[in-house]
């Protein structure tokens, strides 16, 4: 599963990230509320593990914004608060479950598994933009009848863009989701991967699908000539 972990305590981040990756989960980290909201809106995650006390924007407000924007990713709230009004506030804001610190790691895993089984209701089985298709279950990518072979990084990049057709995805969201927070990425690495991906999906086709949004990021849309 791909999890978004929203937590600003460095020690907690390190412990949870290590434990979750040991369980073969892919973990993306956000340490402030504004960046967490951007990631959750721009990228696909199976579950958001969301702390309440955060700089920039608290967990309650993040949950409210995501539900207002019809982001249906399951949310598990983590907090040191255990007062009933806080639990009610979290659930009313849009959280699906609530876990109070300190907690047993095994319980966290069980809660994540339970939320992932529900999943968002409207994720498409096969992603389609124009004549480009991507099947997450088989990781097969096609442009019309032509199969396209991608590296793991190219695949993650394309899947991210295809889950937001017609919408710009910021460079910071792409770098964090595709490569991970804390990775040492050269400034032009993303541009190089986009160029490689463009060459593969545009071969034998005049229609360009991946568009550059100068000063922001990239967008994939079907109607570009």
HELIX and SHEET records of a PDB file:
HELIX    1   1 UNK A   10  UNK A   22  1                                  13    
HELIX    2   2 UNK A   33  UNK A   42  1                                  10    
HELIX    3   3 UNK A   59  UNK A   68  1                                  10    
HELIX    4   4 UNK A   84  UNK A   93  1                                  10    
HELIX    5   5 UNK A  105  UNK A  118  1                                  14    
HELIX    6   6 UNK A  152  UNK A  162  1                                  11    
HELIX    7   7 UNK A  171  UNK A  174  1                                   4    
HELIX    8   8 UNK A  175  UNK A  179  3                                   5    
HELIX    9   9 UNK A  189  UNK A  202  1                                  14    
SHEET    1   A 5 UNK A  26  UNK A  30  0                                        
SHEET    2   A 5 UNK A   2  UNK A   6  1                                        
SHEET    3   A 5 UNK A  47  UNK A  51  1                                        
SHEET    4   A 5 UNK A  74  UNK A  79  1                                        
SHEET    5   A 5 UNK A  97  UNK A 100  1                                        
SHEET    1   B 4 UNK A 126  UNK A 129  0                                        
SHEET    2   B 4 UNK A 132  UNK A 135 -1                                        
SHEET    3   B 4 UNK A 140  UNK A 143 -1                                        
SHEET    4   B 4 UNK A 146  UNK A 148 -1                                        
SHEET    1   C 3 UNK A 169  UNK A 170  0                                        
SHEET    2   C 3 UNK A 217  UNK A 220 -1                                        
SHEET    3   C 3 UNK A 210  UNK A 213 -1                                        
END                                                                             
